[in-house]
Amino acid sequence: MSENKFLIALIDDDVDQTFLAKKALTDFMSLYEVDVFYTGKDFFDRIKGNPNIYDALVVDYMLPQLNGLEILHTLHGLQCEVPIIFLTVSDDKDTIHEALNYGAYDYLLKIEGYLSTLPVILLKSIDKYQRQKHREEVQKKVQTLKEYFENILNTIPYAVIGINQMMEISYANSECQNFFFVDPSELIGQKIMELFDPEFLSDISLIDHIKKVSENSEHISFSKISYINRKNQKKHLDIDLLKTSSDYGDHVLLLINDITRNVELEQKLIQTEKLASLGKLLTGITHELNNRLGPVLAYTQLLMTKTTDQRSLNWMKNIEDSAQSMKSIIESLLYFSPGTTRQHKESICINDLINNTLTLLNYKFQSKNIKITKKLSTAITPLFIDQKQISKVLLNILNNSYEAMELTGGELYISSKASDNMCIVSIVDTGNGIPEDIQSEIFDPFFTTKSNKDNVGLGLSIAYTLLESHNGSIKINTKANKGTEVTISIPFSDSASAAKRENNLLPASEQSASQVLIIEDDETLRDVMKDILEETYSVDIAENGLQAKTRISQKNYNAILADIRMPGMDGPSLFYWIRDNFPGLEKKMVFTTGDTYDPETNKFLDSIDNDYLAKPFNINDLRNIIKQVIA
């Protein structure tokens, strides 16, 4: 189109007719600008490289060299899309039909008065062409938008299903492949009732809700719905139903969001918070329990070394056993405290740990007709772990398996392997499993399904906490009456080596001349430690760090035994004072504490190389650690 005029190509070898036709067109409302060509060759030379340069063409049938039909055929091959009016003196239907097939928009017989009709027919053809092009452009834009929105639907992490009023699936995005394990195109046309298990449909009244949304345009949501997929995997879903309208009718969109991972993380967070809350509750109790229990255990063991009467020894042994049992219970409770107890990690072969634990329980399992099958990988490298803690994890899990099979007998399968820098231990029993309605509670402290009064429900919760402190995890796969599989995972460590302390002790004569200072604010504990050590060493005592400063300034000591938490001046403050004022003497310090659960205590002990004793302690542990320091 040139200067708001339609540019027309007129191809006709009749000079008089072309003159009249050009005049008729240019005079018609000043709409046309006309180029005249007397042969097809001249016309094609003009449009070479740009077949759509003109807004419309008027082509006569009878032309030299190339006739009108041949010109139309050539233009068709050049993908010329402009409207064409075919002129002919004959009303031969075959010719006209062929012209229209080759792309002519309309035809006009060259009879009297045709020149007055030509401008009108040409204008109608141009208008028809422009409206057609506009529709094509709109359709192209619509298709582009459709593809755009389909791409969006195919990239969102939801399964999106369109449902028509016949309850048939009219659309399914690509995420449906991951959710239903079938090509989305195969879902089209299926009834929505065929897609889900009848029990699932019934549980949430899905069909009724779809009808409700379709009728009332409501938006309905479901949160944390349990669902068993086609691979028998339990999933948690958020589901939304909403109505959408278009030229294709009303549809209900079903949006399914798999939130299984989020639910698992939420459950883990809740479990962690429960354990943290329990730990805070225990914080104020355990310190005092340890201080009271320490003298009971120590004095009992001290008396046992002084007594020869067997009856008295038996009594004292019962007291010691009870005190040791109480100590074990307190240690178990400390596993829930913030920061847990301080770990003593060393390089350990997990297979050795498994075998040692099974040795302890072997008779127990055999007596109840429980067969043990092991499949332990020999390719596993040592782990850098706290042997005592991981042994407790294994013992707790194996005891649970035993109790699940003790009435009926069964089989226990235990295996180990390395996978993705993790050591994986799997323990499978053929017991009665765990009912689904209580599975979410099995890691809760004090939760138990056992009627035995000795079972207080700490086993799995302790295992959970100890593995978490090793950056590991525990997972349980169980079904009622179908057994249980417990999988524990512990990361391998490049630093899996434990230093071994050499016990090059001084001769007894030199040890007896050694000076030891005990710093303890609890009088009973202070006295019992003095009674134990003064059999071998010269012992001084101090009630707190301030008194200790005076003693240290006046006398040389070979070992200093100091409590961490004391009034006035605590153990860490005294350590730093000694390091500043008597460099080297701080290495002779041993700390005692009932606060191994406390994060600040752990932080201090981790920052130094000194040994420590956790209250309550055995008298031999106290004697040995002082020997090592003096050596």
Secondary structure, DSSP 4 states (H G I P E B T S, - for coil): -BTTBEEEEEE-S-HHHHHHHHHHHHTSTT-EEEEEESSHHHHHHHTTT-TT-SSEEEEES--SSS-HHHHHHHHHHTT--S-EEEEES---HHHHHHHHHTT-SEEEE--TTHHHHHHHHHHHHHHHHHHHHHHHHHHHHHHHHHHHHHHHHHHSSEEEEEE-TTSBEEEE-THHHHHHSS-HHHHTT-BGGGTS-HHHHHHHTHHHHHHHHHHH---EEEEEEEEE-TTS-EEEEEEEEEEEEETTEEEEEEEEEE-HHHHHHHHHHHHHHHHHHHHHHHHHHHHHHHHHHHHHHHHHHHHHHH---HHHHHHHHHHHHHHHHHHHHHHHHHTTSTT-SPP-EEEE-HHHHHHHHHHHHHHHHHHTTEEEEEEE-TTPPPEEEEHHHHHHHHHHHHHHHHHHHTTT-EEEEEEEEEETTEEEEEEEE-S----GGGGGGTTSTT------TT--S-HHHHHHHHHHHTT-EEEEEE-TTS-EEEEEEEE--TT---------PPPHHHHHT-EEEEE-S-HHHHHHHHHHHTTTSEEEEESSHHHHHHHHHHS--SEEEEESS-SSS-HHHHHHHHHHHSTTGGGGEEEEES-TT-HHHHHHHHHS---EEESS--HHHHHHHHHHHH-
